[in-house]
Amino acid sequence: MIFLMRFCFSLLFVIAISFHTFAQAPAGFFNLDKAPKLGKMASFKASELCDVADKTQSYLNQFTEDKFAVHAGKVFDESVTLVKVEQTLEFICQTYREDVREKRQSRLHDQEFLTTHFDFYRWTPDIATARKIALKSTNARKSSMLNAIPTDKIFLTKYYTKLLIASNVKTAVYNQALYSLPYDETGLTLAEANNDLTITRNKFTRQEVIAGVLEEKKLAKALIWLTEEALHDVLLQGTGVVEVNGQRRYFNVHRNNGIAYDYAIGKRDQARYWYFSEVPSIMGYGETLESKIAIRPQVSFAGNVDQLGLGKLFMVSYKQAGEEISRLGVLSDQGGAFDNNLFQLDLLVDSYFGWEDYHQANKDLPDYASAWLMLMKPPQKY
């Protein structure tokens, strides 16, 4: 999925930090931290981290032609390589499987094991870009949160897959369709369709679709019917987990109308519109629907795949209930809000019906966190 916006609640907590333990390594916003201060390793399952790592590594191996995502990263120097990224993901699963065979607690929750076997590159957020976006935003809360990003912490947002109630048929309540690709795109490759501005998908804005142009002209198949509010939510989130006549079904974005996401405006004003397809589970990044990575809550991050490169292992640390907590996750998803964004990660938390149950489950998670890129050390350093 993709996708991203999120709802923030805690107040700014700024901690001064000394940089004398840092040695310059990857260029720009990432620096080698020889003494990372880690908290209690919690809030994730090693089995699920391995699952996402394994599927993301498979994507890196199988889809080398995807130059948008499959690269070492555009913001690092030569110390970060694609080979190291793949070795890191492989090592995650190797460690998990060895621990299962030995019937011992996962070493991925052991601070000493992690600092022994991984290099940590501390992420310093791109504050300047965040401030520029804040100036343009029409959302006061969003501007406030962006302006409050500390110099030593990233903006840690949270996203969830929307639990929705839907209907197989149009009703007075469920009057907005989730559409599959328009009929005139059947059989076209992504490249062919993107280059043809005359096809239905490239013609209409979100507002025109909501007004009924596809239904009126019978241009696309309605997969299910939602309320308008639910439609805006699922277009933003990218994935819908839907209850239809008591059956749970999954829908994921397929292709959009080519209009960029505008970070400065709200969800209802976005002109970008997505067409969907039914899928077997929650899906993350993939150049095509068929290639998308199956992701899991609590161990999957969405972020700037274009600049960071797919498959990066990140650790984030923050205070929760007076205790320092650290957790691991894989960059396995992306979204329009991450274009030119090197100050934010978005954690997939779970599936919820709405703000109330989401907030209740995640109200103690902070809005900012220390963050590190992690790469497996060469064997000779063990």
TAWO-V438977 format. One record per backbone hydrogen bond with DSSP energy under -0.5 kcal/mol. NH is the residue of the N-H (numbers start at 1). CO is the residue of the C=O. E is the energy in kcal/mol with one decimal. If there is no record, write none. Layout:
NH|CO|E ; NH|CO|E
//
This chain:
3|237|-1.0 ; 22|19|-1.7 ; 23|32|-2.5 ; 25|26|-0.6 ; 29|27|-0.7 ; 30|27|-0.6 ; 31|122|-2.0 ; 32|23|-1.3 ; 33|120|-3.3 ; 34|21|-1.6 ; 34|32|-0.7 ; 36|33|-0.6 ; 38|36|-1.0 ; 40|324|-2.7 ; 42|40|-0.7 ; 42|326|-2.3 ; 49|45|-2.2 ; 50|46|-2.4 ; 51|47|-1.8 ; 52|48|-2.2 ; 53|49|-2.6 ; 54|50|-3.0 ; 55|51|-2.1 ; 56|52|-2.3 ; 57|53|-2.5 ; 58|54|-2.0 ; 59|55|-1.6 ; 60|56|-2.1 ; 61|57|-2.1 ; 62|58|-2.4 ; 63|59|-2.5 ; 66|63|-1.9 ; 67|65|-1.7 ; 69|66|-0.7 ; 70|66|-2.8 ; 71|69|-1.4 ; 74|307|-2.7 ; 75|307|-0.9 ; 80|77|-1.7 ; 81|79|-0.6 ; 85|81|-1.8 ; 86|82|-2.5 ; 87|83|-2.5 ; 88|84|-2.2 ; 89|85|-2.0 ; 90|86|-2.3 ; 91|87|-2.4 ; 92|88|-1.8 ; 93|89|-1.5 ; 94|90|-2.5 ; 95|91|-2.6 ; 96|92|-2.1 ; 97|93|-2.8 ; 98|94|-2.2 ; 99|95|-2.2 ; 100|96|-2.0 ; 101|97|-2.3 ; 102|98|-2.1 ; 103|100|-0.9 ; 104|99|-2.3 ; 109|106|-1.5 ; 110|107|-1.7 ; 111|109|-0.6 ; 114|110|-2.2 ; 115|111|-2.5 ; 116|112|-1.7 ; 117|113|-1.9 ; 118|114|-1.6 ; 119|375|-3.3 ; 121|373|-2.9 ; 122|31|-2.7 ; 122|120|-0.6 ; 123|371|-2.8 ; 124|29|-3.4 ; 124|122|-0.6 ; 125|123|-0.6 ; 126|342|-1.3 ; 127|125|-1.9 ; 130|126|-1.7 ; 131|127|-2.4 ; 132|128|-1.8 ; 133|129|-2.3 ; 134|130|-2.1 ; 135|131|-1.8 ; 136|132|-1.1 ; 137|133|-1.4 ; 138|264|-2.5 ; 140|138|-0.7 ; 143|139|-2.5 ; 144|140|-2.3 ; 145|141|-2.3 ; 146|142|-2.5 ; 147|143|-2.5 ; 148|144|-1.2 ; 149|146|-1.2 ; 153|150|-0.9 ; 154|369|-2.6 ; 155|343|-3.2 ; 156|154|-0.8 ; 156|367|-2.3 ; 157|155|-0.9 ; 157|345|-2.3 ; 159|347|-2.5 ; 161|350|-1.9 ; 162|239|-1.2 ; 163|352|-4.0 ; 164|162|-0.6 ; 164|241|-2.5 ; 166|243|-2.2 ; 167|225|-2.2 ; 171|174|-2.2 ; 175|173|-1.3 ; 176|226|-2.8 ; 178|224|-2.4 ; 179|177|-0.7 ; 180|221|-2.4 ; 183|219|-2.2 ; 185|182|-1.8 ; 186|183|-1.4 ; 188|185|-2.2 ; 193|189|-2.6 ; 194|190|-2.7 ; 195|191|-1.7 ; 196|193|-1.0 ; 197|195|-0.8 ; 199|196|-1.3 ; 202|199|-0.9 ; 203|200|-2.0 ; 204|200|-0.9 ; 206|271|-1.6 ; 209|205|-2.0 ; 210|206|-2.7 ; 211|207|-1.7 ; 212|208|-0.5 ; 212|209|-1.4 ; 213|208|-1.8 ; 216|212|-2.9 ; 217|213|-1.9 ; 218|214|-0.7 ; 218|215|-0.6 ; 219|214|-2.1 ; 223|178|-3.2 ; 223|221|-0.6 ; 224|178|-0.8 ; 225|167|-2.5 ; 226|176|-4.1 ; 231|227|-2.0 ; 232|228|-2.2 ; 233|229|-1.9 ; 234|230|-2.6 ; 235|231|-2.3 ; 236|232|-1.6 ; 237|233|-2.9 ; 238|234|-2.6 ; 240|251|-2.7 ; 241|162|-2.7 ; 242|240|-0.7 ; 242|249|-3.4 ; 243|164|-3.5 ; 244|242|-0.7 ; 244|247|-2.9 ; 245|166|-0.5 ; 245|243|-0.5 ; 247|244|-1.6 ; 249|242|-2.9 ; 250|279|-0.7 ; 251|240|-2.3 ; 252|277|-2.9 ; 253|238|-2.0 ; 254|275|-3.5 ; 255|275|-0.8 ; 257|273|-1.5 ; 263|261|-0.7 ; 265|262|-1.4 ; 269|266|-0.8 ; 270|266|-0.6 ; 270|267|-0.8 ; 275|255|-2.6 ; 276|179|-3.3 ; 277|252|-2.1 ; 279|250|-2.2 ; 284|293|-4.2 ; 285|332|-3.0 ; 291|288|-0.7 ; 292|288|-0.6 ; 292|289|-1.0 ; 293|285|-2.7 ; 295|282|-1.5 ; 298|348|-3.7 ; 299|296|-1.1 ; 301|330|-2.8 ; 302|346|-2.8 ; 303|333|-1.6 ; 305|303|-1.9 ; 308|304|-2.9 ; 309|305|-2.0 ; 310|69|-2.5 ; 311|331|-2.7 ; 312|309|-0.8 ; 313|374|-0.6 ; 314|312|-0.6 ; 314|329|-2.9 ; 315|372|-2.3 ; 316|327|-2.0 ; 317|370|-2.4 ; 318|325|-2.3 ; 320|323|-2.9 ; 323|320|-1.7 ; 325|318|-3.4 ; 325|323|-0.5 ; 326|40|-2.8 ; 327|316|-2.0 ; 329|314|-2.0 ; 330|299|-2.3 ; 331|312|-2.7 ; 332|301|-2.0 ; 332|330|-1.2 ; 333|301|-1.2 ; 334|1|-1.0 ; 338|335|-1.8 ; 339|336|-1.5 ; 341|338|-1.9 ; 342|340|-0.6 ; 345|155|-1.9 ; 346|302|-2.5 ; 347|157|-2.7 ; 347|345|-0.5 ; 348|300|-2.5 ; 349|159|-2.6 ; 349|347|-0.6 ; 352|161|-1.7 ; 358|354|-2.2 ; 359|355|-3.4 ; 360|356|-2.3 ; 361|357|-1.7 ; 362|358|-1.6 ; 363|359|-1.5 ; 365|362|-1.8 ; 369|154|-1.8 ; 370|317|-2.1 ; 372|315|-2.5 ; 373|121|-2.6 ; 374|313|-2.8 ; 375|119|-2.0 ; 377|117|-2.7 ; 381|378|-2.3 ; 382|379|-1.9
//
